[in-house]
Each structure stands twice: as structure tokens, then as C-alpha cells.
Amino acid sequence: MHDNKRALPEDRKCKRKSCGNIFKAKTYYKKDFCSQNCAAIHNNLKRGPITDKWRKNISLSLIGKPNKLKGRIIVPRLKKICPTCHKQFLTEKWMNNKHCSNICSICVVGSRPTSSRAARAKAGIRPDIDPKLYFFSRWEANFARILNLLKIKWIFQPETFDLKSQKYTPDFYLPDYNSYIEIKNFLSDYSFNRDQNFRSLYPNKKLILILKENYLKLQKDFSPYIENWEFS
């Protein structure tokens, strides 16, 4: 049977002479000191004072062994010239690095108007258009402003079409013209294939693509007449 008396705490005196505190500990728990501090002080007295030689040995043990391969290139690397800073750098064969650093990469790729990083632009609600609609880019919002200026009825993201391998939701639908409008900064391979699949699966649906060249022309023609026009 279980002995409940062994589970009860008992009073003990700290083994450290200069302490002498009374603390409680269970009978089956071997504890001679009231705290870890007292235990460390008592045990370190047996070792004696730490000498400079002792400290040096501890320091050397923490440094570890020297790396024999440090500075040696085991895997063959390719030499390339960074197109941004024109600095020569080394890269592995399996890595498709064109720039020496992320800073040089973002200077070119991040500011390119046809890049995926710049395509999304500024997403959010435009109260001057509709306080409930969430547009995914400035271009979409500006196109909605053009339609309002011309008093053309429009529906934002009217429906989603099943393209078997993917889904597709055009940006606008113009009910008076029975036409769908898609606004794209540029056509990636994914977007191009999606466009072709939509036209082949839904030949009776009219889809109009507005790309960068078309959008900039609209911006030139209509931005002076729209107060809240958003420039990129």
C-alpha cells in the first residue's frame, strides 16, 4: 500500500553553514539545500578558487576545433556579373541567380512595371466608387471610375468560370454590351493559358483584355476629368 506519510513535507535545515535556513521538502526527495545558490556556493568551496589557468582552459574548450575546410570551395561555382552593380560574384550551378544580392535584385525586378511584384499594386476599398467593393489594384478602381464617368453599367467580378484545371473570374461585366473585361498589367504564362482556355471553353462569351498599353491610353484620355484618379 502507498504510504501517505512519505508524501508529506518535512522541515529541513540548509546544509550550507552560513545559511541555516529552514525549508520544507518531501521525505522521499533528497534535498540538502534551500536553494540552487546555496548548493552552488557549498559545492564550489571544495573545488577551490578559479585560477587564470583554469579560466584559460575553459575558454579554449569553448572555442572548439578549427574547421579544416574553412575558405575552401568544395562544390564548383560559376562566375557571374551582376547586371545592377556590375560586381563579379560566385554562385552554384543549380541556382538561377542573376544578381549578387537581394538589394540589387529588387532594384530591377521590384520596379519593373511588368513584374509580378508590381502587378498587384494597391488593394482596398474606394469610398468614392462603392464603400462595399474591394478592388485588388489601382487599375481596376480607375477603370470603374471611367465607367461611372461614361455612365456605363458594370458589375465587379460577376461570376467564376470553371476551366477544368483552374478557375477564372473576370474583373468586370458590362450588361449593356454583354462583355467581360479583364485588366492585366502583363500576361504571364499562367494568365495567357487561362485566357486561351476561357475562349475555347466559352466561345459565346465576349472577353476584352485591357493590357498596359491600353490602360495608359485610357489614363491619358480620362485622368484629367476624374478627381480621385490613382496614379501608380
LOMAR-448693 format. One record per residue: residue in one letter; x, y, z of N, C-alpha, C in turn; residue number from 1. Coordinates in Angstrom, 1 decimal. Each point is the difference from the previous one (the first is absolute). Example, Ala and Ser with C-alpha at 12.3 -4.5 7.8 and 13.67 -1.06 7.14 Angstrom:
BEGIN
  resn     nc1     nc2     nc3    cac1    cac2    cac3     cc1     cc2     cc3  resi
     a    13.2    -5.7     7.8    -0.9     1.2     0.0     0.9     1.2     0.0     1
     s    -0.4     1.1    -0.7     0.9     1.1     0.0    -0.8     1.1     0.8     2
END
This chain:
BEGIN
  resn     nc1     nc2     nc3    cac1    cac2    cac3     cc1     cc2     cc3  resi
     m     0.8    -1.2     0.0    -0.8     1.2     0.0     0.9     1.2     0.0     1
     h    -0.6     1.1    -0.5     0.7     1.3    -0.1     0.1     0.6     1.4     2
     d     1.2     0.5     0.4     0.2     0.6     1.3    -0.2     1.5    -0.2     3
     n    -1.1     0.6     0.5    -0.3     1.4    -0.2     1.0     0.8     0.8     4
     k     0.6    -0.5     1.1     0.9     0.7     0.8     1.2     0.5    -0.8     5
     r     0.5    -0.9    -0.9     1.2     0.4    -0.8    -0.3     1.1    -0.9     6
     a    -1.3     0.3    -0.4    -0.3     1.1    -0.9    -0.1     1.3     0.7     7
     l    -0.1     0.0     1.4    -0.1     1.2     0.7     1.3     0.7     0.1     8
     p     0.0     1.4    -0.1     1.3     0.7     0.2     0.5     0.1     1.4     9
     e     1.3     0.0     0.2     0.6     0.1     1.3     1.0     1.2     0.0    10
     d     0.3     0.5     1.2     0.9     1.1     0.2     1.4    -0.5    -0.1    11
     r     0.8     0.8    -0.8     1.5    -0.4    -0.1     0.8     1.3     0.2    12
     k     1.2    -0.1     0.4     0.9     1.1     0.2     1.0     0.0    -1.2    13
     c     0.2     1.1    -0.6     1.0     0.2    -1.1     1.4    -0.5     0.4    14
     k     0.6    -0.8    -0.8     1.3    -0.6     0.4     1.1     1.1    -0.1    15
     r    -0.2     1.1    -0.7     1.0     1.0     0.0     0.1     0.7     1.4    16
     k     1.2     0.0     0.5     0.1     0.5     1.4    -0.3     1.4     0.2    17
     s     0.3     0.9    -0.9    -0.2     1.4     0.1    -1.5     0.4    -0.3    18
     c    -0.8    -1.0    -0.4    -1.4     0.2    -0.3    -0.9    -0.4     1.1    19
     g    -0.1    -1.3     0.2    -0.8    -0.5     1.1    -1.5     0.2    -0.1    20
     n    -0.5     0.3    -1.2    -1.5     0.2    -0.2    -0.7    -1.3     0.2    21
     i    -1.2     0.1     0.5    -0.9    -1.2     0.1    -0.9     0.0    -1.2    22
     f    -0.1    -1.1    -0.7    -0.8    -0.1    -1.2    -0.8    -1.4     0.1    23
     k    -1.0    -0.1    -0.8    -0.8    -1.2     0.0     0.3    -0.8    -1.3    24
     a     0.1    -1.3     0.2     0.2    -1.0    -1.1    -0.7    -1.3     0.4    25
     k    -0.4    -0.7    -1.1    -0.7    -1.3     0.2     1.1    -1.0     0.4    26
     t    -0.5    -1.0     0.8     1.0    -0.9     0.6     0.7    -0.8    -1.0    27
     y    -0.6    -0.3    -1.2     0.6    -0.8    -1.0     0.9     0.8    -0.9    28
     y     0.0     1.3     0.2     0.8     0.9    -0.9     1.3     0.4     0.7    29
     k     1.1    -0.5    -0.6     1.3     0.3     0.6     0.5     1.4    -0.3    30
     k    -0.2     0.9     1.0     0.3     1.4    -0.2     0.7     0.5     1.2    31
     d     1.2     0.5    -0.1     0.8     0.5     1.2     0.1     1.5     0.0    32
     f    -0.4     0.7    -1.0     0.2     1.4     0.0    -1.3     0.7    -0.3    33
     c    -0.2     1.2     0.5    -1.2     0.7    -0.2    -0.2     0.6    -1.4    34
     s     1.1     0.2    -0.7     0.0     0.6    -1.3     1.2    -0.5    -0.8    35
     q    -0.1     0.3    -1.3     1.1    -0.4    -0.9     1.2     0.9     0.3    36
     n    -0.2     1.2     0.4     1.1     0.9     0.4     0.8    -0.6     1.1    37
     c    -0.6    -0.4     1.0     0.7    -0.6     1.2     0.7    -1.3    -0.4    38
     a    -0.6    -0.8    -0.9     0.6    -1.2    -0.4     1.3     0.3    -0.8    39
     a    -0.1     1.0    -0.9     1.2     0.4    -0.8     1.1     0.5     0.8    40
     i    -0.3     0.8     1.0     1.0     0.6     0.9     0.7    -1.1     0.8    41
     h    -0.8    -0.9     0.6     0.6    -1.1     0.8     0.9    -0.9    -0.8    42
     n    -0.5    -0.4    -1.2     0.8    -0.9    -0.8     1.2     0.6    -0.6    43
     n     0.0     1.3    -0.4     1.1     0.7    -0.5     1.2     0.2     1.0    44
     l    -0.4    -0.1     1.2     1.1     0.2     1.1     0.9    -1.2    -0.1    45
     k    -0.4    -1.1    -0.4     0.8    -1.2    -0.1     1.0     0.1    -1.1    46
     r    -0.4     0.7    -1.1     0.9     0.1    -1.1     1.1     1.0     0.1    47
     g    -0.1     0.9     0.9     1.0     1.0     0.2    -0.2     1.2    -0.9    48
     p     0.7     1.0     0.1    -0.1     1.2    -0.9     0.3    -0.3    -1.4    49
     i    -0.7     0.7    -0.9     0.3    -0.2    -1.5     1.2     0.8    -0.4    50
     t     1.1    -0.6    -0.4     1.2     0.6    -0.4    -0.1     0.5    -1.5    51
     d     1.0     0.8    -0.4     0.1     0.5    -1.3     0.2    -1.1    -1.0    52
     k     0.8    -1.0     0.4     0.2    -1.2    -0.9    -1.3    -0.8    -0.2    53
     w    -0.8    -0.1     1.1    -1.3    -0.7    -0.1    -0.9     0.8    -1.0    54
     r     0.0     1.3     0.2    -0.9     0.8    -0.9     0.4    -0.2    -1.5    55
     k     1.3     0.0    -0.2     0.5    -0.1    -1.4    -0.3    -1.4    -0.6    56
     n     0.1    -1.0     0.8    -0.4    -1.4    -0.5    -1.5     0.0    -0.3    57
     i    -0.9     0.6     0.8    -1.4     0.1    -0.3    -0.3     0.7    -1.3    58
     s     0.8     1.1    -0.2    -0.2     0.9    -1.2     0.4    -0.8    -1.2    59
     l     1.1    -0.7     0.0     0.5    -0.8    -1.1    -1.0    -1.2    -0.3    60
     s    -0.6    -0.5     1.0    -0.9    -1.1    -0.3    -1.3     0.4    -0.6    61
     l    -0.4     1.3     0.2    -1.2     0.6    -0.6     0.2     0.4    -1.5    62
     i     1.3     0.3    -0.3     0.3     0.4    -1.4    -0.3    -1.2    -1.0    63
     g     0.4    -1.2     0.4    -0.2    -1.1    -0.9     1.1    -0.2    -0.9    64
     k    -0.1    -1.0    -0.9     1.0    -0.4    -0.9     0.0     0.9    -1.3    65
     p     1.1     0.4    -0.5     0.0     0.8    -1.3    -0.6    -0.8    -1.1    66
     n    -0.7     0.7    -0.9    -0.6    -0.7    -1.2     1.1    -0.1    -1.1    67
     k     0.3    -1.2    -0.4     1.1    -0.2    -1.0    -0.5     0.4    -1.4    68
     l    -1.3     0.0    -0.2    -0.6     0.4    -1.3    -0.3     1.4    -0.2    69
     k     0.3     0.8     1.1    -0.4     1.5    -0.1     0.9     0.7    -1.1    70
     g    -0.7     0.7    -0.9     0.6     0.7    -1.0     0.2    -0.8    -1.3    71
     r    -0.3    -1.3     0.1     0.2    -0.9    -1.2    -1.4    -0.1    -0.7    72
     i     0.0     0.0    -1.3    -1.2    -0.2    -0.8    -0.1    -1.4    -0.4    73
     i    -0.9    -0.8     0.5    -0.1    -1.4    -0.3    -0.8    -0.2    -1.2    74
     v    -1.2     0.7    -0.1    -0.9    -0.2    -1.2     0.4     1.1    -1.0    75
     p     0.3    -0.4    -1.3     0.3     1.0    -1.0    -1.0     1.1    -0.2    76
     r     0.4     1.2    -0.1    -0.9     1.1    -0.1     0.2     0.7    -1.3    77
     l    -1.1     0.8    -0.4     0.1     0.7    -1.3     0.2     1.5     0.3    78
     k     0.8     0.7    -0.8     0.2     1.4     0.1    -1.0     0.8    -0.9    79
     k    -0.7     0.9     0.7    -0.9     0.8    -0.8     0.2     1.5     0.3    80
     i    -0.5     0.9    -0.8     0.0     1.4     0.1    -1.4     0.5     0.4    81
     c    -0.1     0.7     1.1    -1.3     0.6     0.4    -0.4     1.1    -1.0    82
     p    -1.2    -0.1    -0.6    -0.4     1.1    -1.0    -0.3     1.3     0.7    83
     t    -0.1     0.1     1.3    -0.4     1.2     0.7     1.3     0.8     0.4    84
     c     0.9    -0.7     0.8     1.2     0.7     0.5     1.2    -0.4    -0.8    85
     h    -0.1    -0.9    -0.9     1.1    -0.5    -0.9     1.1    -0.6     0.8    86
     k    -0.3    -0.6     1.2     0.9    -0.7     0.8     0.1    -1.5    -0.3    87
     q     1.2    -0.5     0.0     0.1    -1.5    -0.3    -0.3    -0.7     1.3    88
     f    -0.8    -1.1    -0.1    -0.3    -0.8     1.2     0.0    -1.5    -0.4    89
     l     0.1    -0.9     1.0    -0.1    -1.4    -0.2    -1.3    -0.6     0.3    90
     t    -0.5    -1.0    -0.7    -1.2    -0.7     0.3     0.0    -1.4    -0.4    91
     e    -0.8    -0.9     0.6     0.0    -1.4    -0.3    -0.7    -0.2    -1.4    92
     k     0.3    -1.1    -0.6    -0.6    -0.3    -1.3    -1.5    -0.2     0.0    93
     w    -0.5    -0.5     1.1    -1.4    -0.3     0.1    -0.8     1.2     0.4    94
     m     0.6     1.1     0.3    -0.7     1.2     0.4    -0.1     1.0    -1.2    95
     n    -1.2     0.5    -0.2    -0.2     0.9    -1.1     0.1     1.5     0.4    96
     n     1.1     0.3     0.6     0.3     1.4     0.5     0.5     0.9    -1.1    97
     k    -0.7     1.1    -0.2     0.4     1.0    -1.0     0.6     1.2     0.6    98
     h    -0.2     0.2     1.3     0.5     1.1     0.8     0.8    -0.4     1.1    99
     c     0.9     0.8     0.5     0.9    -0.4     1.1    -0.7     0.1     1.3   100
     s    -1.1     0.7     0.2    -0.7     0.1     1.2    -1.5     0.3    -0.2   101
     n    -0.8    -0.1     1.1    -1.4     0.4    -0.1    -0.2     1.5    -0.3   102
     i     1.0     0.8     0.5    -0.2     1.4    -0.2     0.1     0.4    -1.5   103
     c     1.0    -0.6    -0.6     0.2     0.2    -1.5    -1.2    -0.6    -0.8   104
     s    -0.5    -1.1     0.5    -1.1    -0.6    -0.7    -1.3     0.8     0.1   105
     i    -0.3     0.6     1.2    -1.2     0.7     0.2     0.0     1.4    -0.8   106
     c     1.2     0.5    -0.2     0.2     1.2    -0.7    -0.5    -0.1    -1.5   107
     v     0.1    -1.2    -0.5    -0.4    -0.3    -1.4    -1.3    -0.6    -0.1   108
     v    -0.2    -1.2     0.7    -1.2    -0.8    -0.1    -1.2     0.7     0.7   109
     g     0.2     0.6     1.2    -1.1     0.6     0.7    -0.5     1.2    -0.6   110
     s     0.8     0.8    -0.8    -0.5     1.2    -0.6    -0.5    -0.2    -1.5   111
     r     0.2    -1.2    -0.5    -0.4    -0.2    -1.4    -1.5    -0.1    -0.1   112
     p    -0.6     0.8    -0.9    -1.5     0.1    -0.1    -0.7    -1.3    -0.4   113
     t     0.8    -0.9    -0.6    -0.6    -1.2    -0.5     0.3    -1.2     0.9   114
     s     0.5     0.3     1.2     0.4    -1.1     0.9    -1.2    -0.4     0.9   115
     s     0.0    -1.2     0.5    -1.1    -0.5     0.9     0.0     0.8     1.3   116
     r     1.1     0.5     0.4     0.1     0.8     1.3    -0.7     1.3    -0.2   117
     a     0.0     0.6    -1.2    -0.7     1.3    -0.2    -1.4    -0.1    -0.5   118
     a    -0.4    -1.2    -0.4    -1.3    -0.1    -0.6    -1.2     0.2     0.9   119
     r     0.2    -0.5     1.3    -1.2     0.1     0.9    -0.3     1.4     0.4   120
     a     1.0     0.9     0.1    -0.2     1.4     0.4    -0.7     0.1     1.3   121
     k    -0.9     1.0     0.1    -0.6     0.3     1.3    -1.4    -0.5     0.1   122
     a    -0.2    -0.9     0.9    -1.4    -0.6     0.2    -0.7     0.7     1.1   123
     g    -1.3     0.0    -0.1    -0.8     0.6     1.1    -1.4     0.5    -0.5   124
     i    -0.7     0.6     0.9    -1.3     0.6    -0.3     0.1     1.4    -0.4   125
     r    -0.7     0.4    -1.1     0.0     1.4    -0.4    -1.4     0.6     0.3   126
     p    -0.1     0.9     1.0    -1.3     0.5     0.4    -0.7     0.8    -1.1   127
     d     0.8     0.7    -0.8    -0.6     0.8    -1.1    -0.7    -0.8    -1.1   128
     i     0.4    -1.3     0.0    -0.7    -0.9    -1.0    -1.1    -0.8     0.6   129
     d     0.4    -0.8     1.1    -1.0    -0.8     0.7     0.6    -0.4     1.3   130
     p    -0.6     0.4     1.2     0.6    -0.3     1.3     0.0    -1.5     0.3   131
     k    -0.6    -0.9    -0.8    -0.1    -1.4     0.3     0.9    -0.8    -1.0   132
     l     0.5     0.6    -1.0     0.8    -0.8    -1.0     1.5     0.1     0.3   133
     y     0.6    -1.2    -0.1     1.5    -0.1     0.3     0.7    -0.2    -1.3   134
     f     0.7     1.0    -0.5     0.8    -0.1    -1.3     1.4    -0.5     0.4   135
     f     0.5    -0.7    -1.0     1.3    -0.7     0.2     1.2     0.9    -0.6   136
     s    -0.3     1.1    -0.6     1.1     0.8    -0.6    -0.6     1.4    -0.3   137
     r     0.9     0.9    -0.2    -0.4     1.4    -0.4    -0.6     0.0    -1.4   138
     w     0.5    -0.9    -0.9    -0.5    -0.1    -1.4    -1.5    -0.4     0.0   139
     e    -0.4    -0.9     0.8    -1.4    -0.4     0.1    -0.8     1.1     0.5   140
     a     0.4     0.7     1.0    -0.7     1.1     0.6    -0.2     1.1    -1.0   141
     n     1.1     0.4    -0.7     0.0     1.0    -1.0    -0.9    -0.3    -1.2   142
     f    -0.1    -1.3    -0.4    -0.8    -0.4    -1.1    -1.5     0.2     0.4   143
     a    -0.3    -0.4     1.3    -1.4     0.2     0.5    -0.3     1.5     0.0   144
     r     0.9     0.9     0.3    -0.3     1.4     0.0    -0.3     0.5    -1.5   145
     i     0.7    -0.6    -0.9    -0.2     0.3    -1.4    -1.4    -0.4    -0.4   146
     l    -0.4    -1.2     0.4    -1.4    -0.4    -0.4    -1.0     0.8     0.7   147
     n     0.2     0.5     1.2    -0.9     0.9     0.7    -0.1     1.3    -0.7   148
     l     1.2     0.5    -0.5     0.0     1.3    -0.7    -0.8    -0.1    -1.3   149
     l     0.1    -1.2    -0.7    -0.7    -0.2    -1.2    -1.4    -0.5     0.2   150
     k    -0.4    -0.2     1.3    -1.4    -0.5     0.3    -0.3    -1.3    -0.6   151
     i     1.0    -0.9     0.0    -0.1    -1.4    -0.5    -0.2    -0.9     1.2   152
     k    -1.1    -0.8     0.0    -0.3    -1.0     1.0     1.1    -1.0     0.1   153
     w     0.4    -0.4     1.2     1.1    -1.0     0.1    -0.3    -0.8     1.3   154
     i     0.5    -1.3     0.0     0.0    -0.9     1.1     1.4    -0.5     0.3   155
     f     0.5     0.2     1.2     1.4    -0.4     0.3     0.0    -1.5     0.4   156
     q     0.9    -0.7    -0.7     0.2    -1.4     0.2    -1.3    -0.8     0.0   157
     p    -0.7     0.0    -1.1    -1.4    -0.5     0.0    -0.1    -1.5     0.3   158
     e     0.8    -0.8    -0.6    -0.1    -1.5     0.2     1.3    -0.6    -0.3   159
     t     0.1    -1.3     0.5     1.2    -0.8    -0.1    -0.2    -1.1    -1.0   160
     f     0.9    -0.1    -1.0    -0.2    -1.1    -1.0     1.0    -1.1     0.3   161
     d    -0.5    -1.2    -0.2     0.8    -1.3     0.2     0.7    -0.3    -1.3   162
     l     1.3     0.1     0.1     0.9    -0.3    -1.2     0.6    -1.4     0.1   163
     k    -0.6    -0.9     0.8     0.4    -1.4     0.2     1.3     0.0     0.9   164
     s     1.1     0.5    -0.5     1.2    -0.1     0.8     0.2     1.3     0.9   165
     q    -0.9     1.0    -0.2     0.1     1.2     0.8    -1.3     0.8     0.0   166
     k    -0.1     1.0     0.9    -1.2     0.8     0.1     0.4     1.4    -0.6   167
     y    -1.0     0.7    -0.5     0.2     1.3    -0.6    -1.1     0.9     0.3   168
     t     0.3     1.2     0.6    -1.0     1.0     0.3     0.4     1.3    -0.7   169
     p    -0.7     0.4    -1.1     0.4     1.3    -0.6    -0.3     1.2     0.9   170
     d     0.7     1.1    -0.3    -0.1     1.1     0.9    -1.4     0.7    -0.1   171
     f    -0.5     0.2    -1.2    -1.2     0.8    -0.2    -0.9    -0.7    -1.0   172
     y    -1.3     0.3     0.2    -1.0    -0.4    -1.0    -0.9     1.2    -0.4   173
     l    -0.1     0.3    -1.3    -0.8     1.1    -0.4    -1.3    -0.6    -0.6   174
     p    -1.1     0.1     0.8    -1.3    -0.7    -0.5    -0.5     0.7    -1.3   175
     d     0.1     1.3    -0.2    -0.5     0.6    -1.2     0.7    -0.5    -1.2   176
     y     1.3    -0.4     0.1     0.8    -0.5    -1.1     0.2    -1.5     0.0   177
     n    -0.5    -0.6     1.1     0.2    -1.5     0.1     1.5    -0.4    -0.2   178
     s     0.9     0.8     0.7     1.4    -0.2    -0.1     0.7    -0.1     1.3   179
     y     1.0    -0.8     0.1     0.8    -0.2     1.2     1.4     0.8    -0.3   180
     i     0.4     0.6     1.1     1.3     0.8    -0.1     1.0    -0.5     1.0   181
     e     1.2    -0.3    -0.5     1.1    -0.4     0.8     1.1     1.0    -0.1   182
     i     0.5     0.5     1.1     1.1     1.0     0.1     1.2    -0.7     0.5   183
     k     1.1     0.0    -0.8     1.2    -0.6     0.3     1.2     0.9    -0.3   184
     n     0.9     0.1     1.0     1.2     0.7    -0.2     0.9    -0.6    -1.1   185
     f     0.0    -1.3     0.0     0.8    -0.8    -1.0    -0.6    -1.4     0.0   186
     l     0.3    -0.8    -1.0    -0.5    -1.3    -0.2     1.1    -1.0     0.3   187
     s    -0.1    -0.6     1.2     1.0    -1.1     0.3    -0.5    -1.3    -0.7   188
     d     0.8    -1.0     0.0    -0.4    -1.3    -0.6    -1.3    -0.5     0.6   189
     y    -0.1     0.1     1.3    -1.2    -0.5     0.7    -1.2     0.8    -0.5   190
     s     0.1     1.4    -0.1    -1.1     0.8    -0.5    -0.4    -0.3    -1.4   191
     f     1.1    -0.1    -0.8    -0.3    -0.3    -1.5    -0.7    -1.3    -0.2   192
     n     0.4    -1.0     0.7    -0.6    -1.3    -0.1    -1.5     0.0     0.5   193
     r    -0.2     0.8     1.1    -1.3     0.1     0.5    -0.9     0.7    -1.0   194
     d     0.5     1.1    -0.6    -0.8     0.7    -1.0    -0.4    -0.9    -1.2   195
     q     1.0    -0.8    -0.5    -0.3    -0.9    -1.1    -1.0    -1.0     0.4   196
     n     0.1    -0.6     1.2    -0.9    -1.0     0.4    -1.4     0.6     0.1   197
     f    -0.2     1.2     0.5    -1.3     0.6     0.1    -0.6     0.2    -1.3   198
     r     0.7     0.5    -1.0    -0.5     0.2    -1.3    -0.4    -1.3    -0.8   199
     s     0.7    -1.0     0.3    -0.3    -1.3    -0.7    -1.2    -0.7     0.7   200
     l    -0.1     0.1     1.3    -1.1    -0.6     0.7    -1.3     0.8     0.0   201
     y     0.1     1.3    -0.1    -1.2     0.9    -0.1     0.1     0.9    -1.2   202
     p    -0.1    -0.6    -1.2     0.1     0.8    -1.2    -1.1     1.1    -0.1   203
     n    -1.1    -0.2     0.6    -1.1     1.0    -0.1     0.2     1.2     1.0   204
     k     0.9    -0.1     0.9     0.3     1.1     0.9     1.0     1.0    -0.6   205
     k    -0.3     1.2     0.0     0.9     1.0    -0.5     0.9     0.6     1.1   206
     l     1.3    -0.2    -0.2     1.0     0.4     1.0     1.0     1.0    -0.6   207
     i     0.1     1.2     0.7     0.9     1.0    -0.5     1.1     0.2     1.0   208
     l     1.3    -0.1    -0.5     1.1     0.2     0.8     0.5     1.4    -0.1   209
     i     0.3     0.6     1.2     0.6     1.3     0.0     1.4    -0.1     0.6   210
     l     1.0     0.1    -0.8     1.4    -0.2     0.5     0.6     1.4     0.2   211
     k     1.2     0.0     0.3     0.7     1.2     0.5    -0.1     1.1    -1.1   212
     e     0.2    -0.3    -1.2     0.0     1.0    -1.1    -1.4     0.7    -0.1   213
     n    -1.1    -0.9     0.1    -1.3     0.5     0.0    -0.4     0.9     1.2   214
     y     0.5    -0.5     1.2    -0.3     0.7     1.2     0.6     1.4     0.0   215
     l     1.3     0.1    -0.4     0.7     1.3    -0.1    -0.7     1.0    -0.9   216
     k    -0.6    -0.5    -1.1    -0.7     0.8    -0.9    -1.3     0.5     0.7   217
     l    -0.7    -0.9     0.7    -1.2     0.5     0.7     0.4     1.0     1.1   218
     q     1.1    -0.2     0.7     0.4     0.9     1.0     0.3     1.4    -0.6   219
     k     0.6     0.0    -1.1     0.3     1.3    -0.7    -1.3     0.8    -0.4   220
     d    -1.0    -0.8    -0.4    -1.2     0.6    -0.5    -1.0     0.4     1.1   221
     f     0.0    -0.7     1.1    -1.1     0.2     1.0     0.5     0.5     1.4   222
     s     1.3    -0.2     0.3     0.5     0.5     1.3    -0.2     1.4     0.3   223
     p     0.1     1.0    -1.0    -0.3     1.4     0.3    -1.4     0.3     0.4   224
     y    -1.0    -0.9    -0.3    -1.4     0.3     0.3    -0.5    -0.8     1.2   225
     i     0.9    -0.8     0.7    -0.4    -0.7     1.1     0.8     0.5     1.2   226
     e    -0.7     0.5     1.0     0.7     0.6     1.2     0.8    -1.0     0.8   227
     n    -0.5    -1.2     0.3     0.6    -0.9     0.8     0.9    -1.1    -0.7   228
     w     0.5     0.4    -1.2     0.8    -0.9    -0.8     1.2    -0.4     0.8   229
     e     0.4    -1.3     0.0     1.1    -0.5     0.7     1.1    -0.3    -1.0   230
     f     1.2     0.7     0.2     1.1    -0.2    -0.9     0.9    -1.1     0.7   231
     s     0.7    -0.8    -0.8     0.9    -1.0     0.5     1.2     0.6     0.6   232
END
